Amino acid sequence: MSYLLKVAFNSFPLLALPLLYWAWVRHRREPKQTNLVFHVHENFSGHDTSATTVAGTNGPTSNILKFGTIAAVDDPVTEGPDPKSREIGRAQGLYINTQLDGKGLHLAFSVIFTGGEFKGSTLEIQGPTCSL
């Protein structure tokens, strides 16, 4: 019995090398890239309102283009640029006007895919808009 243990113990490095090599090669593979194209349609007014201001210097009647205004959004996400194209999800979250001149928003929202190839997935987006 001790002979078998000695052989197994001595051959362990030889057996472990292929496993370590496989783990190292697998780790170094190029990451998978996914390209997403979708369109978010936002309406602050009209019969299909999907965004509204909830706080600001004038309360909920504040304009989103004024510093300090916060808006809540639940916008449709579609496959194409036409708002009537197939809806594949919703964009839900907040816009906060964080620039003193009112030209910059900070966005924080989730895209929740309810249809299409990514149905059941979510994408988190956060960051500033680019003001010109």
Helices and strands as residue ranges (DSSP letters): H 2-27, E 39-40, E 51-55, G 59-61, E 70-78, E 87-97, E 105-113, E 122-128
